[in-house]
């Protein structure tokens, strides 16, 4: 059975053949990208998640 896809996610597979060095390089890029996205959109993301009930008001 196929899972219902969340509109905020994109599913993809991670290769099982990466070396630890390759995995770390990808991790670093994704982490840097996440930081850049948060720096630019953080407040808007929080706003959206609160309005759509994805986070509790106390959280």
N, C-alpha and C positions, 0 to 999 in steps of 0.2 A: 504494500500500500504506500502510495506517495504522500509525503508530509505536505501540509499546507505551507506554502512559502510566505514568510513574513515580508511585508513590503519594504522593510529596512535591511534585508539581508540578501546576499547572493551566495548560493551554495556552489562550492567547487571542491575538488579533491586536491590533496597535497601529495606530491610524489613520494613514494616510499624509498626511492633510490638516491635521494640527496645525501651528500656527505654532511657531517656535522658543520663543516665550514660553510657549505652552501646554505644549510638551514639557518645558521647564525646570520649570514648576509641578508637573507630574505627577512628574517625577524627584525634586523636592524632597519631595513627599508620600511617595513610595515609600521614599526614603532615610530620612526621619524615622520611618516605620513600621518599617522594617528595624532601625533603632537601638533603638526601643522594644521590639520583639520580642526582640532580642539581649539587651538589658538585663534583661528578665524571664526569658527561657528559655535564655540562652546556654549555661549549664552543662549543662542537660538536653539541649539540642541536641547538644552535643559528646559527651555520654554516649551518646546514641542512635546517633550516627553511628559512634562507635567500636565499640559493641556490634554494629551491623548491618554492619560492615565497609566502610562508606562512606569512612572515612578510615583511613590506616594508623596504627598505634600510635606510630610515629616522627614522623608529620606533625602 
